[in-house]
Amino acid sequence: MKKLDYKGYYFIAPFFLVFAIFSIYPILLTFYYTFTRYEGYGEPVFIGLENYARILTDTYFLEAFINTWKIWGFNFALQLGIALLLAALFSDLRFKVKGLGFFRAIFYLPNLITISSVAILFSIMLDWQYGSINQFLMKLGIINDPINWLNSPFTAQVSVSLILTWMWFGYTFIVLMAGVSGISKEYYEAALIDGANRWQTFIYITLPLLKPIMLYVLITSLIGGLQLFDLPMLLTDGLGSPEGSLNTMVLYLYNQAFKYNNYGYAATIAYALFLITVVFSVIIFKSMYRDVKLSKKRGNM
């Protein structure tokens, strides 16, 4: 019987030690805080399930939940729509669009800009008195009076959604084009020979074969969208104004912890956000994965 050499464990021990200290321990400590009333100093007071009961009746958390879904939903619909349109354009054999690498770089460029720079840029552009967007629209005659974009709940949410679309549609386009490049050109050539138009080619070839990629994009976008924090924080007073329309779940969590010193309840919001993300990700994955399997079965018949 061979004698096991345990020296290798000494080399991997530092990683597990650091992981346990900076990852596992904070997760467990945060979970403990959900059962306490803790203000960041002194000893936490154990209160049982009181924080969980509070979150179920918290109208401000419900408002933040709805705001987050509104902003992310509009952003994702535009983001995916633009990316799909561009993917259909660049994959069409009839157009033969050149310079794909150049367009990839241009579309992805906004994603490389730091969020603080984006917030400063658009806060200047959206300024209702001197902002370039109002000046441009007024010169075109589209509007007569300047619009205070960040002072109305509807226009503020739409503005944040459009900014996020501008930042992320390039990434979505690159991912979708990677999926399109994996589709055999024979499908498109056969469709071209059979006389299928562009719309039919896109609906019956490109879209069904892109479903696994779209599933990945949807879930990753959902996870990122539910964690929306930095842009609403930097574009507003930090409280989600106007009228709480930009108060997202993570912004609400942040203010509960660092503005109101309610760390126990903030920890509960963090775990609620984690649970919401997991539940919706599983639901989306199950529903879309079932559609992918059905389309594969039909294709094999």
Buried (B, 14 or more C-beta within 10 A) or exposed (E): EEEEEEEEEEEEEEEEEEEEEEEEEEEEEBEBBBBBBBEEEEEBEEBEEBBBEBBEEBEEBEBBBEBBBBBBEBBBEBBBEBBBEBBBEBBBEEEEEEEEEEBBEEBBEBBEEEBEEBBEEBBEBBBBEEBEBBBEBBEEEEEEEBBBBBEBBEBBBBBBBBBBBBBBBBBBBBBBBEBBEEBEEEBBEEBBEEEBEBEEBBEEBBBBBBBBBBBBBBBBBBEBBBBBBBBBBBBBEBBBBBEBBBBBBBBBBBBBBEEEEBBBBBBBBBBBBEEBBEEBBEEBBEEBEEEBEEBBEEEEE
